[in-house]
């Protein structure tokens, strides 16, 4: 039972996984001492990102609650944008300046699958995209 709850809990924090993916991408594409700017929206800040994950001192992580205008968006190499249900609508304004690198799923519910072996019901987790990683074009 604990494994079940731990699995569900791991999908509650998709922003943590998103920041780890950004770290991996940046390590492959940029020098270690490059100045990288990462925008973290309020949804992502509340769902798994903490100062402990911000490991590179040359990076500038910004958590702002303000509406982003086009000039402000252009300053950021990476954007972490999240939404509980309408993620694809949330990222649409940023697609002129940034490209989607990856969508990360989050927990959306739990269900029973009765079509498994010997009709024994199996639990499964519903997930849908909750965080998008965007990189500057």
Secondary structure by P-SEA (a helix, b strand, c coil): caaaaaaaaaaccaaaaaaaaaaaaaaaccccccbbbbbbcaaaaaccccccccccccbbbbbccccccaaaaaaccccccccccccccccccccccbbbccccccccbbbbbcccccccbbbbbbbcccbbbbbcc
